[in-house]
Amino acid sequence: MKTVIDELLADKKAIGRSPRYFVSLRSILGRFATGRESLPMASLALLDVERWLDGKKAAGRATFKVRLSTLFAFAVRRRYRPDDDNPCDALEARRPSGQCPLRSSRCAQIRNGEKRPRTGFLIDDDP
């Protein structure tokens, strides 16, 4: 796994990804790899990814999932994993309980029973 991560990081650096992205990618993949460095990429399964993500705060899960998906997609392209075998594709979307999927201002409007104004529809009653 360490070899694949090193190759991915070198590839991202070579194509000029932003320093912020690069640091985020390196940090997240480093944390995921801890204790798994010597495992072959093909041995990692959906359950490994789910268990690791379960210990993370909801706010960062989406970013973690995207960074791990980047790793697995790279591993597929480089033939470290079978074709179309990215376990992140099978992850179930999760939302923290009680959190509205809309902007907080829109959630408040819904809770207060306010109707959303319809825009973009002009009807001309004149024939």
C-alpha angles and dihedrals in degrees: 000000000000091000092054093048091049090050092048093050091048090050093050091047092049093053091051104248113179118274090240092055092045093052091047092049094047093047097048095043090046091055092046092048095052106119092005100069095116097043118107113247090236090062095061115098140188090266091058091054094044093050092049093047092047089070093055130092115257093241093064100035095091092053092045090050093050093048092048090047088054089054095049093044089052090049090053092050091050092046096245086124132033118270115286093004104134107142090200089069088067097049114120115237112246132196123190110258114266094016116129114228090220130073111288092245091056091047089055090050091052092048089051091050095245116158119228112241113244111236133183096035114106115177119193110207092189114096 
